[in-house]
Amino acid sequence: MITLLYAALCTLLVLGLAIRVMLARGRLKVGLGDGGHGELNRRVRAHSNAVEYVPLALILLGGMELNGYPDWLVHVFGATLVVSRVLHAWGLAVSEGRSTGRFWGTLLTLLLMVAMCVMAIFGFAAGFSAY
C-alpha cells in the first residue's frame, strides 16, 4: 500500500506536467512537437522525462515493498522519487540551460534507481542462493 501512495503522487505530478504542455500548446497554437518554442520544448521534456523514469522507479519501489523491505525505507525511497521528479520539473520550468533543480532532480533520481536496482539484484541473489 505504500507504493500506491507514491504512485498517486507521481501520477498527480505527471498529470500536472501534461496540463502545462496542453496549455502551452493551446496558447502557442502548436499541435505536434514544440514549434520551435523553447518554453514548450522544456514543458514537453519535463513531462516526457517523468514518464520515462517514474514507471521503472515505481516498479522497483513496489518490488521492495512486496519483498518485505522495511516500511521506513520504502517511504524514504518513495519520497525521494517524488522530490527528485518535482525538482527536475521545476528546474526545467525556470531555465533552458543548467539549473540546480535539474541537477539535483536528475542526480537523486539516478542514485535512487541505482540503489533500488542493487538492492533488487542482491536481494534476488541472496534468496536464490538460500536454496
Backbone as CSV, one residue per row, in Angstrom:
resi,resn,N_x,N_y,N_z,CA_x,CA_y,CA_z,C_x,C_y,C_z
1,MET,0.809,-1.216,0.000,0.000,0.000,0.000,0.846,1.272,0.000
2,ILE,2.083,1.173,0.462,2.942,2.356,0.482,3.223,2.824,-0.944
3,THR,3.536,1.888,-1.816,3.852,2.242,-3.206,2.675,2.936,-3.865
4,LEU,1.475,2.540,-3.514,0.283,3.162,-4.093,0.238,4.659,-3.780
5,LEU,0.643,5.043,-2.573,0.698,6.456,-2.213,1.641,7.207,-3.151
6,TYR,2.841,6.673,-3.356,3.820,7.355,-4.198,3.440,7.286,-5.679
7,ALA,2.762,6.229,-6.075,2.250,6.150,-7.445,1.204,7.247,-7.667
8,ALA,0.355,7.470,-6.678,-0.669,8.515,-6.790,-0.020,9.900,-6.855
9,LEU,0.963,10.146,-5.998,1.642,11.448,-6.010,2.369,11.684,-7.331
10,CYS,3.031,10.653,-7.831,3.731,10.777,-9.114,2.749,10.967,-10.259
11,THR,1.599,10.306,-10.178,0.571,10.474,-11.208,0.057,11.908,-11.221
12,LEU,-0.153,12.482,-10.047,-0.580,13.883,-9.987,0.477,14.796,-10.603
13,LEU,1.737,14.502,-10.349,2.809,15.286,-10.948,2.783,15.164,-12.472
14,VAL,2.681,13.934,-12.983,2.668,13.718,-14.433,1.448,14.401,-15.064
15,LEU,0.307,14.318,-14.410,-0.888,14.996,-14.932,-0.698,16.511,-14.933
16,GLY,-0.103,17.050,-13.880,0.171,18.480,-13.825,1.110,18.912,-14.942
17,LEU,2.129,18.103,-15.186,3.063,18.410,-16.272,2.371,18.312,-17.631
18,ALA,1.478,17.341,-17.787,0.735,17.197,-19.048,-0.173,18.405,-19.279
19,ILE,-0.809,18.872,-18.231,-1.685,20.041,-18.355,-0.871,21.268,-18.766
20,ARG,0.331,21.413,-18.209,1.201,22.537,-18.604,1.540,22.474,-20.093
21,VAL,1.774,21.253,-20.598,2.047,21.093,-22.031,0.814,21.475,-22.836
22,MET,-0.346,20.979,-22.447,-1.576,21.267,-23.186,-1.890,22.755,-23.218
23,LEU,-1.724,23.416,-22.080,-1.996,24.857,-22.026,-1.051,25.629,-22.941
24,ALA,0.225,25.259,-22.925,1.197,25.949,-23.797,0.901,25.657,-25.264
25,ARG,0.535,24.408,-25.588,0.196,24.079,-26.980,-0.984,24.930,-27.451
26,GLY,-1.986,25.064,-26.606,-3.153,25.870,-26.972,-2.799,27.336,-27.153
27,ARG,-2.039,27.879,-26.217,-1.658,29.290,-26.272,-0.768,29.585,-27.475
28,LEU,0.153,28.650,-27.771,1.105,28.859,-28.866,0.607,28.303,-30.201
29,LYS,-0.548,27.623,-30.170,-1.153,27.037,-31.366,-0.201,26.047,-32.057
30,VAL,0.314,25.108,-31.240,1.221,24.069,-31.736,0.556,22.723,-31.470
31,GLY,0.291,21.985,-32.533,-0.386,20.711,-32.387,0.543,19.543,-32.118
32,LEU,1.751,19.600,-32.660,2.688,18.489,-32.531,4.105,19.047,-32.424
33,GLY,4.909,18.429,-31.591,6.267,18.927,-31.403,6.265,20.169,-30.540
34,ASP,7.308,20.989,-30.708,7.385,22.203,-29.890,7.278,23.474,-30.717
35,GLY,7.158,23.339,-32.049,7.007,24.507,-32.911,8.152,25.500,-32.814
36,GLY,9.295,25.039,-32.307,10.437,25.937,-32.168,10.372,26.834,-30.941
37,HIS,9.431,26.580,-30.050,9.262,27.378,-28.839,10.024,26.707,-27.685
38,GLY,11.011,27.403,-27.161,11.819,26.869,-26.069,10.997,26.521,-24.845
39,GLU,10.039,27.364,-24.524,9.196,27.120,-23.356,8.423,25.812,-23.520
40,LEU,7.825,25.613,-24.684,7.061,24.391,-24.934,7.985,23.178,-24.934
41,ASN,9.162,23.323,-25.502,10.124,22.225,-25.505,10.463,21.799,-24.079
42,ARG,10.698,22.770,-23.198,11.021,22.444,-21.804,9.845,21.765,-21.116
43,ARG,8.637,22.218,-21.400,7.459,21.593,-20.786,7.284,20.158,-21.287
44,VAL,7.471,19.961,-22.581,7.367,18.611,-23.154,8.423,17.698,-22.536
45,ARG,9.648,18.197,-22.421,10.737,17.377,-21.867,10.521,17.073,-20.395
46,ALA,9.996,18.018,-19.636,9.722,17.757,-18.216,8.693,16.638,-18.082
47,HIS,7.641,16.704,-18.888,6.614,15.667,-18.865,7.180,14.338,-19.344
48,SER,7.861,14.361,-20.479,8.411,13.128,-21.047,9.426,12.483,-20.119
49,ASN,10.251,13.298,-19.499,11.267,12.757,-18.605,10.620,12.062,-17.417
50,ALA,9.569,12.643,-16.876,8.860,11.999,-15.764,8.246,10.674,-16.214
51,VAL,7.654,10.684,-17.398,7.030,9.458,-17.919,8.076,8.371,-18.192
52,GLU,9.294,8.775,-18.520,10.362,7.813,-18.795,10.886,7.152,-17.520
53,TYR,11.031,7.909,-16.452,11.675,7.392,-15.248,10.717,6.885,-14.169
54,VAL,9.603,7.550,-13.984,8.699,7.221,-12.881,8.188,5.774,-12.927
55,PRO,7.748,5.248,-14.068,7.230,3.873,-14.051,8.263,2.836,-13.586
56,LEU,9.489,2.951,-14.080,10.524,1.995,-13.664,10.809,2.116,-12.173
57,ALA,10.893,3.349,-11.689,11.148,3.560,-10.263,10.011,2.993,-9.412
58,LEU,8.773,3.161,-9.867,7.639,2.635,-9.103,7.608,1.102,-9.114
59,ILE,8.017,0.501,-10.212,8.102,-0.970,-10.248,9.124,-1.444,-9.224
60,LEU,10.270,-0.806,-9.189,11.299,-1.177,-8.217,10.817,-0.929,-6.789
61,LEU,10.161,0.190,-6.573,9.646,0.510,-5.242,8.607,-0.516,-4.799
62,GLY,7.702,-0.865,-5.702,6.694,-1.878,-5.379,7.325,-3.229,-5.094
63,GLY,8.367,-3.580,-5.840,9.080,-4.828,-5.585,9.722,-4.840,-4.213
64,MET,10.280,-3.711,-3.821,10.863,-3.617,-2.478,9.795,-3.836,-1.421
65,GLU,8.660,-3.190,-1.612,7.574,-3.325,-0.638,7.076,-4.767,-0.576
66,LEU,6.868,-5.383,-1.736,6.382,-6.766,-1.777,7.375,-7.761,-1.188
67,ASN,8.657,-7.424,-1.287,9.682,-8.335,-0.777,10.048,-8.071,0.677
68,GLY,9.273,-7.246,1.343,9.415,-7.103,2.785,10.478,-6.134,3.274
69,TYR,10.926,-5.233,2.418,11.853,-4.213,2.902,11.125,-3.370,3.942
70,PRO,11.853,-2.813,4.898,11.201,-2.032,5.958,10.364,-0.880,5.395
71,ASP,9.212,-0.660,6.010,8.316,0.412,5.555,9.029,1.755,5.500
72,TRP,9.859,2.058,6.492,10.542,3.350,6.529,11.434,3.523,5.301
73,LEU,12.068,2.431,4.857,12.952,2.511,3.698,12.148,2.735,2.413
74,VAL,11.015,2.061,2.309,10.146,2.249,1.147,9.652,3.696,1.111
75,HIS,9.307,4.254,2.282,8.879,5.652,2.341,10.019,6.606,1.957
76,VAL,11.223,6.334,2.440,12.361,7.197,2.099,12.585,7.189,0.597
77,PHE,12.564,6.006,-0.009,12.779,5.909,-1.454,11.620,6.536,-2.226
78,GLY,10.400,6.309,-1.777,9.236,6.891,-2.443,9.242,8.411,-2.363
79,ALA,9.535,8.942,-1.182,9.588,10.396,-1.014,10.719,10.991,-1.852
80,THR,11.845,10.296,-1.905,12.965,10.766,-2.716,12.573,10.813,-4.189
81,LEU,11.835,9.813,-4.637,11.368,9.800,-6.020,10.509,11.027,-6.314
82,VAL,9.550,11.292,-5.467,8.649,12.429,-5.693,9.433,13.746,-5.671
83,VAL,10.270,13.912,-4.665,11.042,15.153,-4.554,11.967,15.334,-5.751
84,SER,12.637,14.263,-6.159,13.574,14.376,-7.281,12.863,14.737,-8.584
85,ARG,11.687,14.171,-8.805,10.941,14.484,-10.024,10.391,15.900,-9.998
86,VAL,9.961,16.378,-8.832,9.493,17.755,-8.706,10.658,18.716,-8.938
87,LEU,11.816,18.416,-8.356,12.994,19.255,-8.566,13.357,19.339,-10.047
88,HIS,13.336,18.197,-10.719,13.688,18.179,-12.139,12.705,19.017,-12.949
89,ALA,11.423,18.826,-12.706,10.403,19.586,-13.443,10.532,21.080,-13.165
90,TRP,10.755,21.433,-11.922,10.928,22.840,-11.563,12.164,23.410,-12.254
91,GLY,13.251,22.643,-12.269,14.478,23.099,-12.914,14.281,23.385,-14.388
92,LEU,13.515,22.544,-15.062,13.232,22.782,-16.483,12.286,23.962,-16.677
93,ALA,11.431,24.202,-15.720,10.474,25.297,-15.844,11.157,26.661,-15.736
94,VAL,12.252,26.716,-14.989,12.871,28.020,-14.736,14.079,28.321,-15.609
95,SER,14.611,27.326,-16.320,15.823,27.580,-17.080,15.949,26.656,-18.276
96,GLU,16.414,27.210,-19.399,16.707,26.393,-20.580,18.010,25.631,-20.408
97,GLY,18.928,26.219,-19.691,20.243,25.608,-19.502,20.313,24.842,-18.194
98,ARG,21.489,24.861,-17.642,21.699,24.178,-16.368,20.914,24.874,-15.269
99,SER,20.455,24.060,-14.331,19.771,24.631,-13.175,19.970,23.703,-11.993
100,THR,19.877,24.274,-10.819,20.024,23.498,-9.589,18.954,22.409,-9.521
101,GLY,17.735,22.743,-9.889,16.639,21.769,-9.846,16.879,20.582,-10.752
102,ARG,17.298,20.866,-11.969,17.579,19.764,-12.908,18.733,18.907,-12.410
103,PHE,19.785,19.550,-11.929,20.943,18.803,-11.453,20.563,17.865,-10.318
104,TRP,19.956,18.416,-9.268,19.614,17.592,-8.114,18.499,16.599,-8.428
105,GLY,17.546,17.011,-9.241,16.477,16.087,-9.616,17.002,14.896,-10.385
106,THR,17.890,15.148,-11.328,18.482,14.062,-12.108,19.367,13.187,-11.239
107,LEU,20.249,13.819,-10.457,21.171,13.060,-9.611,20.418,12.176,-8.614
108,LEU,19.436,12.753,-7.930,18.671,11.965,-6.952,17.906,10.827,-7.611
109,THR,17.310,11.099,-8.764,16.573,10.042,-9.467,17.501,8.901,-9.854
110,LEU,18.642,9.227,-10.435,19.572,8.181,-10.871,20.150,7.407,-9.692
111,LEU,20.560,8.104,-8.637,21.094,7.415,-7.456,20.036,6.519,-6.816
112,LEU,18.824,7.032,-6.741,17.720,6.256,-6.187,17.490,4.978,-6.986
113,MET,17.446,5.116,-8.304,17.177,3.952,-9.139,18.326,2.951,-9.091
114,VAL,19.564,3.427,-9.061,20.705,2.514,-8.940,20.642,1.786,-7.604
115,ALA,20.343,2.509,-6.531,20.245,1.874,-5.209,19.157,0.804,-5.200
116,MET,18.005,1.102,-5.773,16.921,0.118,-5.793,17.285,-1.076,-6.671
117,CYS,17.978,-0.837,-7.786,18.422,-1.944,-8.647,19.399,-2.852,-7.912
118,VAL,20.359,-2.249,-7.238,21.349,-3.036,-6.490,20.656,-3.851,-5.409
119,MET,19.738,-3.234,-4.690,19.006,-3.955,-3.639,18.183,-5.095,-4.241
120,ALA,17.570,-4.854,-5.379,16.765,-5.902,-6.019,17.638,-7.066,-6.477
121,ILE,18.765,-6.759,-7.085,19.653,-7.819,-7.594,20.263,-8.616,-6.451
122,PHE,20.794,-7.904,-5.455,21.385,-8.620,-4.321,20.327,-9.369,-3.521
123,GLY,19.148,-8.780,-3.410,18.060,-9.475,-2.718,17.656,-10.744,-3.435
124,PHE,17.598,-10.681,-4.746,17.271,-11.866,-5.524,18.369,-12.925,-5.383
125,ALA,19.620,-12.491,-5.510,20.749,-13.416,-5.414,20.805,-14.068,-4.032
126,ALA,20.554,-13.300,-2.993,20.582,-13.849,-1.649,19.466,-14.878,-1.456
127,GLY,18.294,-14.573,-1.994,17.173,-15.509,-1.887,17.396,-16.760,-2.701
128,PHE,18.022,-16.571,-3.866,18.273,-17.684,-4.764,19.336,-18.622,-4.185
129,SER,20.366,-18.060,-3.580,21.452,-18.880,-3.054,21.042,-19.640,-1.795
130,ALA,19.939,-19.264,-1.189,19.492,-19.948,0.027,18.933,-21.339,-0.291
131,TYR,18.632,-21.596,-1.542,18.042,-22.890,-1.905,19.078,-23.765,-2.458
